[in-house]
């Protein structure tokens, strides 16, 4: 016969089983706790749980698991007896479903990560339009951390919108499988022919320790960019039949299982402690913030980036390139009418394969140049396409020295703006010889002599412009060409626009073309403008209002300021990746991995950079014609003008109605418009010239002595 204790134990087991489906709704759980005057921390201590877990239970984001669930149910039952619901209140426990009815949990999409959430304070989940599938209801990514005071190191996943998930996984292999099966992380595809983004797990330092990973890579591992294959965690993944890509286990790691049907089963790991989020792309070099950021805020930062740009795939440059493919996938599924089966087909508006390269378009270390030039030969413009941004500075005239200020203006998102509407080649090159006629509709590279183009007394809108105070639009250094040189289609077309004859000697053109980068530009434009609005700078502002808002934005949300920097780095770095160079991966003249990509297209990068330079020159010409003001220095997308006052309003030309003169630089937040970069005195510039022997480009330090912009490489 059973003892009394055994009977009580059996009854308790039945009560626990019943309790699995017998909890009040989340709002009632919170009401009962508050009616009793209890805090979430008190309940957490009583149940040997975390306060965040109790908050999640009350918000309905997660449900308690045995054995805590039964104890929690018993607590709530006792509180309900002492603090009954007010008369007329709706019942808090949902009625059971009919016996033969199968119910599915209602999917609640994740919140937009734009609203700031204090650290460790769960927030309710609004419903964004960005994520409309239960498969990704918890957002694109999570930051994995371990509670410092948790017994045994309980892991938590901090998601967007303040959502916190309990992580039961005790090993890295288990963590990957939990992510694939239970976490509901990921992001829907950006194009119907693309693929959904893999979930990203950002591993905080305590999570590295929890899952057996080193806090930092050794010098040897850092040079290799990966853990040794003999590391215990790498072996553990192998025993679990999980696979790594050829890049191995590094700062950005892909861990995957074989696909299940057509569905990928891949998780991307991001390890900031190993350099996954470099300070020059994701952080503030003057005052780094990410190393000390709390997991909820890191999830908010990266989650907002994922929402507005895409789930990060590596560096901002890598993500910028991946965004092109995500928006213009190379292939699609097409039904074969004869067989009824779906087969892979190529999309006409995308980059679909690796084509032959053109000698003048490739960098010096490319295999195609092996044996063509001596090892340290410096190729000339007639041998190499040198379409780069402006890096130009000149001496000030006597009249300009009488003006007290130098004012720098900066073109917003110059690389992205130049990509908008740009016609680029989508197929392989066709070699044209025998002095072909120039065709502006054919993207490519043209060998042409533009040394005859004289802009010293150019006329714009009926007014004469002193072209000697302007850089030549045909060379990055602003010097006049000395003979035949390779140029992209936009550069040659600008010479025609200025009224000069062009006579190409030969060319490499692409006969299939399209505006491949338009969607990429629009995605980044919207991300940039939305983030600027978060910082208090909106479209449609008047010029004075815009400058005041820009000045205030520096004291606004630091996380949004970092996000803005990451968006700009994504645009610039994505263009640079189109001509990714050999960074020591292989010996000189040996193929490096980037050459195997369909998106290794140095001709497209050159066309974008040429368009940046040409667009700036066109506006400088019209500004000079409208107001007789001339730049004294340019560095990439920053132009410096002498000015009677310290503000751009003191130099930019306006019509009699108070509107910007047509075709000139315009203040504003949109890409292609300009903002105030910085102001220095003319005396400062003269001292810099004296100290640096005349080799100093003042445009690179006009912003509080700040660093120069890079060339998009």
SVG drawing of the C-alpha trace seen along z (x, -y; Angstrom):
<svg xmlns="http://www.w3.org/2000/svg" viewBox="-20 -91 80 93">
<polyline fill="none" stroke="black" stroke-width="0.4" points="0.0,0.0 1.3,-3.5 2.4,-5.7 0.9,-9.1 4.0,-10.9 3.9,-8.8 0.2,-9.6 0.8,-13.3 3.7,-13.1 1.5,-11.5 -1.2,-14.2 1.5,-17.0 2.6,-15.4 -0.9,-15.5 -1.3,-19.1 1.9,-20.0 0.7,-18.4 -2.6,-20.3 -0.6,-23.5 1.1,-23.3 -2.1,-24.6 -3.6,-26.5 -1.9,-29.9 -3.7,-33.2 -3.1,-35.4 -0.1,-37.7 -2.0,-40.9 -3.6,-39.0 -0.2,-37.7 1.0,-41.3 -2.2,-42.5 -1.9,-39.8 1.7,-40.6 1.1,-44.3 -2.1,-43.8 0.1,-41.9 2.7,-44.6 5.4,-42.2 8.2,-43.1 9.4,-40.9 12.7,-40.5 10.9,-39.0 9.0,-36.5 12.2,-35.6 14.1,-34.9 11.2,-32.7 11.2,-30.7 15.0,-30.6 14.5,-32.5 15.8,-35.7 13.8,-38.9 13.9,-39.3 12.2,-35.9 9.4,-37.0 9.0,-40.2 8.8,-38.1 6.1,-35.9 4.1,-38.9 4.5,-40.4 3.6,-37.1 6.8,-36.8 7.8,-33.5 6.2,-30.9 7.7,-29.3 9.0,-25.7 8.8,-22.9 9.5,-22.8 9.1,-26.6 5.8,-26.6 4.0,-24.6 5.4,-26.7 4.4,-29.9 0.9,-28.6 0.5,-27.7 1.7,-31.2 -0.7,-32.9 -3.6,-30.7 -2.9,-31.7 -2.8,-35.4 -6.0,-35.1 -7.8,-33.8 -6.6,-36.8 -6.9,-39.4 -9.9,-38.4 -10.5,-40.3 -12.8,-43.3 -16.5,-42.5 -17.2,-42.5 -13.7,-41.7 -13.1,-39.3 -12.0,-35.7 -8.2,-35.5 -7.8,-31.8 -8.7,-30.9 -11.3,-28.1 -9.9,-24.7 -10.2,-23.9 -12.6,-21.2 -11.1,-17.7 -10.7,-17.3 -9.5,-20.9 -5.8,-21.6 -4.9,-25.2 -1.7,-26.9 -0.1,-29.7 -0.8,-33.1 2.3,-34.6 3.3,-38.0 5.9,-39.8 8.8,-41.5 8.9,-45.2 10.8,-47.8 14.1,-48.3 14.2,-52.1 12.7,-53.0 15.4,-53.2 15.0,-50.5 16.8,-50.8 19.2,-48.0 17.5,-44.9 14.0,-46.4 11.8,-44.2 9.5,-46.1 6.1,-45.2 6.1,-44.0 4.4,-46.2 3.7,-44.8 6.0,-46.0 5.3,-45.4 8.9,-44.3 8.5,-40.8 5.2,-39.1 6.1,-35.5 6.0,-33.4 9.3,-31.8 11.1,-35.1 8.9,-36.4 11.7,-37.2 13.7,-39.3 16.8,-39.0 19.4,-38.5 20.1,-38.1 23.0,-38.9 23.9,-35.9 25.0,-36.7 25.3,-34.9 24.0,-36.4 26.9,-37.3 25.0,-36.2 23.3,-33.1 24.1,-29.8 25.9,-27.8 25.9,-30.5 22.4,-30.7 22.4,-32.0 20.0,-34.6 19.3,-35.8 18.6,-39.6 16.5,-40.3 15.2,-43.4 12.5,-45.4 13.7,-44.3 12.7,-40.7 14.7,-38.3 14.7,-34.5 16.0,-31.8 18.7,-29.8 18.8,-26.2 21.8,-25.2 24.9,-24.1 27.2,-23.7 27.9,-25.7 26.5,-22.9 23.3,-22.9 23.1,-26.6 23.2,-26.4 20.5,-23.7 18.4,-25.7 18.6,-28.7 17.6,-26.6 14.7,-24.9 13.3,-27.1 14.6,-30.7 12.5,-31.9 15.3,-34.3 16.0,-35.5 14.8,-38.0 12.6,-37.6 14.2,-37.9 14.4,-41.4 13.5,-40.1 11.1,-37.4 13.9,-35.5 16.3,-35.9 16.8,-34.0 15.9,-34.6 18.7,-36.0 20.3,-33.5 19.9,-34.2 22.8,-36.0 24.0,-35.3 26.3,-38.0 28.4,-36.3 29.2,-38.6 32.4,-37.9 30.7,-35.8 29.0,-33.7 32.5,-33.0 33.5,-31.6 30.2,-29.7 30.7,-27.9 34.4,-27.2 35.7,-29.9 38.7,-32.0 38.2,-35.6 40.6,-36.7 42.4,-35.1 46.1,-34.4 48.5,-36.3 48.8,-33.4 45.0,-32.9 44.4,-36.6 46.8,-36.6 44.9,-33.6 41.5,-35.1 40.3,-31.9 40.7,-29.4 42.9,-26.4 41.0,-23.4 42.3,-21.5 40.4,-23.7 38.0,-21.7 35.0,-23.7 35.7,-23.2 36.0,-19.4 32.8,-19.5 30.9,-21.0 32.3,-18.3 31.2,-15.5 27.7,-17.1 27.8,-16.9 27.7,-20.7 29.8,-22.2 31.8,-25.4 32.6,-27.3 36.1,-27.3 36.8,-30.5 36.7,-28.4 35.8,-29.7 36.6,-33.4 35.1,-36.7 32.2,-36.1 31.4,-32.3 28.8,-30.4 27.8,-27.1 25.3,-25.0 23.7,-21.7 22.7,-20.3 19.6,-22.0 16.2,-20.5 14.5,-20.4 14.8,-23.9 15.3,-25.5 18.8,-26.5 19.9,-25.6 22.6,-28.0 23.5,-30.3 26.0,-33.1 28.0,-33.9 29.4,-37.4 32.1,-37.7 32.9,-41.4 35.8,-40.5 37.6,-39.0 37.2,-42.1 33.9,-41.4 32.7,-45.0 35.8,-47.1 35.9,-50.6 36.4,-52.3 33.2,-51.0 30.8,-50.4 32.1,-52.5 33.5,-55.9 37.3,-55.9 37.6,-58.9 35.5,-57.4 34.6,-53.7 31.2,-52.7 30.6,-49.1 33.0,-47.4 31.0,-48.6 27.5,-48.5 24.9,-46.5 23.5,-43.4 20.0,-44.9 21.4,-48.1 23.8,-46.1 20.7,-44.1 18.9,-47.4 21.8,-48.9 22.4,-45.8 18.7,-45.0 17.9,-48.5 20.7,-48.2 19.2,-44.8 15.7,-46.3 16.8,-49.3 19.7,-47.9 19.9,-44.1 21.0,-41.5 24.8,-42.1 26.9,-39.5 30.3,-40.6 32.0,-44.0 29.9,-46.9 31.7,-46.6 30.8,-42.9 27.2,-43.7 27.1,-46.5 28.1,-44.1 25.7,-41.4 22.9,-43.9 23.4,-44.3 22.9,-40.6 20.0,-40.4 18.1,-43.1 19.1,-41.8 19.4,-38.0 21.3,-36.4 18.9,-33.4 15.2,-32.5 13.1,-29.3 11.4,-28.9 9.1,-26.1 10.1,-23.9 6.8,-23.5 8.1,-20.4 8.9,-18.5 6.8,-20.4 9.9,-20.7 11.3,-24.0 14.8,-24.8 17.3,-27.6 17.1,-30.5 19.2,-33.7 17.7,-37.2 18.4,-39.7 18.8,-42.6 21.5,-41.1 25.1,-40.1 24.9,-36.4 28.4,-35.1 32.1,-35.8 33.2,-37.3 36.6,-37.9 38.4,-40.9 39.9,-43.9 43.6,-44.6 43.2,-48.3 40.4,-47.8 42.2,-45.5 44.7,-46.3 48.4,-45.7 48.4,-42.3 45.9,-40.7 47.0,-37.4 46.2,-38.7 49.0,-41.2 51.7,-38.6 54.6,-39.0 53.0,-42.2 54.9,-44.7 57.9,-44.7 57.2,-43.8 57.3,-47.4 56.2,-49.2 53.9,-52.1 51.2,-51.9 50.3,-55.2 46.8,-56.5 47.2,-55.0 47.7,-51.6 45.3,-51.7 41.9,-53.1 42.4,-55.7 38.9,-56.8 39.2,-57.8 37.7,-60.6 39.2,-64.0 42.3,-64.6 43.2,-68.2 44.4,-71.4 45.7,-74.7 47.1,-77.9 44.8,-80.7 44.7,-83.8 45.5,-87.2 41.8,-88.1 40.9,-84.7 43.5,-85.3 41.5,-88.4 38.5,-86.3 38.8,-85.2 37.3,-81.8 37.5,-78.4 34.2,-76.6 34.0,-72.9 30.8,-71.3 30.3,-67.6 28.2,-65.6 25.8,-63.3 26.2,-59.6 28.2,-60.6 28.9,-57.1 25.3,-55.9 24.0,-59.1 26.3,-58.5 25.0,-55.0 21.4,-56.2 20.4,-56.0 23.8,-54.9 23.8,-52.6 26.3,-49.8 27.3,-46.7 25.6,-43.4 27.5,-41.2 31.1,-40.6 33.3,-43.1 33.3,-43.7 36.6,-45.0 36.2,-47.8 39.2,-48.8 39.8,-51.1 38.8,-54.4 35.2,-53.5 32.6,-56.3 31.8,-57.2 28.4,-55.9 27.2,-57.2 24.7,-54.4 27.4,-51.8 29.0,-51.4 32.7,-50.6 36.2,-51.9 37.4,-54.2 41.0,-55.0 40.7,-58.7 42.8,-61.8 41.2,-64.6 44.3,-66.8 42.7,-69.3 39.8,-70.1 40.5,-73.7 38.3,-75.0 40.3,-78.0 37.6,-80.4 34.6,-78.1 31.1,-79.5 28.3,-78.2 24.8,-79.6 26.1,-82.5 28.8,-83.4 32.5,-83.0 34.2,-80.8 37.8,-80.9 38.6,-77.3 42.2,-77.7 40.8,-77.9 39.0,-74.6 40.4,-71.1 40.3,-69.2 37.4,-66.8 39.4,-64.2 42.0,-63.3 41.8,-62.6 44.6,-65.1 42.8,-67.8 45.7,-68.1 45.1,-68.5 45.5,-65.2 48.7,-64.9 47.7,-62.5 45.5,-59.4 44.1,-57.8 41.5,-55.3 38.2,-56.8 34.8,-55.4 31.7,-56.3 30.5,-58.9 33.8,-60.8 33.9,-60.8 30.2,-61.8 31.0,-64.8 33.6,-66.0 30.9,-65.8 28.5,-67.7 31.0,-70.5 31.0,-70.9 34.3,-69.2 34.9,-66.6 36.1,-63.1 37.8,-60.5 38.3,-57.2 41.2,-55.0 39.7,-51.8 37.2,-50.7 35.9,-47.8 32.1,-48.1 29.2,-46.1 26.4,-45.7 23.9,-44.5 23.3,-47.2 20.9,-48.4 20.4,-50.4 21.6,-47.6 22.3,-49.7 19.0,-51.7 17.4,-49.4 20.6,-49.3 20.7,-53.1 17.0,-53.4 17.4,-51.0 20.5,-52.9 18.9,-56.3 15.8,-55.3 18.0,-53.9 20.1,-57.1 17.1,-59.5 15.2,-57.6 18.2,-57.5 18.8,-61.2 15.2,-61.8 15.9,-59.9 18.7,-62.4 16.3,-65.3 17.2,-66.2 14.3,-65.8 13.7,-66.4 12.0,-69.6 13.8,-71.8 14.9,-75.3 18.6,-75.9 19.1,-77.6 16.8,-75.1 18.8,-72.3 22.1,-73.6 20.8,-74.1 19.3,-70.6 22.6,-69.2 24.5,-71.0 22.0,-69.6 22.2,-66.1 25.7,-65.6 24.2,-65.6 21.3,-63.3 21.2,-59.5 24.7,-58.1 23.5,-54.7 21.7,-56.3 24.9,-58.3 26.8,-55.0 24.1,-53.5 24.4,-56.5 28.1,-55.9 27.5,-52.2 25.0,-53.0 27.5,-55.4 30.3,-52.9 28.0,-50.2 27.5,-52.4 31.1,-53.4 32.5,-50.0 30.1,-48.2 31.3,-50.1 34.9,-49.5 34.2,-45.7 33.5,-45.7 37.2,-45.9 38.4,-44.1 42.2,-43.7 44.6,-41.0 45.3,-41.8 48.1,-39.3 45.9,-36.2 47.9,-34.8 51.2,-35.7 51.3,-38.5 49.7,-37.5 47.9,-34.6 44.1,-34.5 42.6,-35.7 39.1,-34.6 37.2,-37.7 37.9,-37.1 35.5,-34.2 32.6,-36.4 30.1,-37.6 30.2,-40.9 33.9,-41.5 33.4,-44.3 36.1,-47.0 34.4,-48.7 31.3,-49.3 33.3,-50.7 35.2,-53.0 32.0,-54.3 30.5,-55.1 33.7,-57.0 33.8,-58.8 30.2,-59.9 31.0,-61.2 33.9,-63.3 31.9,-64.5 28.9,-65.4 30.9,-67.5 32.7,-69.3 29.4,-70.1 28.1,-71.8 31.4,-73.6 31.2,-75.0 27.6,-76.2 28.4,-77.6 31.3,-79.6 29.1,-80.9 26.4,-81.9 28.5,-83.5 32.1,-83.8 33.3,-81.5 35.8,-78.7 37.0,-75.7 40.5,-75.6 40.6,-71.9 38.7,-68.7 39.1,-65.4 36.7,-62.6 33.3,-64.2 34.4,-67.3 34.8,-70.7 36.5,-73.7 35.6,-77.3 37.0,-80.6 34.2,-82.6 33.4,-85.9 31.6,-84.1 31.9,-80.8 28.7,-79.2 27.8,-77.6 25.1,-80.2 27.8,-82.8 29.1,-81.3 26.4,-79.2 24.5,-81.2 20.8,-81.9 18.3,-83.4 16.4,-86.7 13.6,-84.6 15.9,-83.0 16.1,-79.6 19.4,-77.8 20.7,-78.7 19.8,-76.0 22.4,-73.3 24.5,-74.4 25.2,-72.7 22.1,-72.6 21.9,-72.1 19.8,-69.2 19.7,-65.8 19.0,-63.7 21.9,-61.9 23.6,-64.2 22.8,-67.3 25.4,-68.9 26.0,-69.6 28.5,-71.7 31.7,-69.7 33.7,-72.3 35.2,-75.8 38.8,-76.9 40.5,-80.3 42.7,-81.2 45.5,-81.8 45.2,-78.1 45.5,-77.0 48.5,-79.1 50.3,-77.7 49.4,-74.2 50.9,-74.8 54.0,-76.2 54.4,-73.3 53.8,-70.6 55.7,-72.1 52.7,-72.8 51.7,-69.1 48.8,-69.5 45.2,-69.0 43.2,-71.2 39.9,-69.4 41.1,-66.4 41.4,-68.3 38.7,-71.0 36.5,-69.2 38.2,-69.9 41.5,-68.4 39.6,-65.1 40.8,-62.2 40.5,-62.0 37.7,-60.2 38.9,-57.1 38.6,-56.3 36.0,-53.6 38.5,-50.7"/>
</svg>
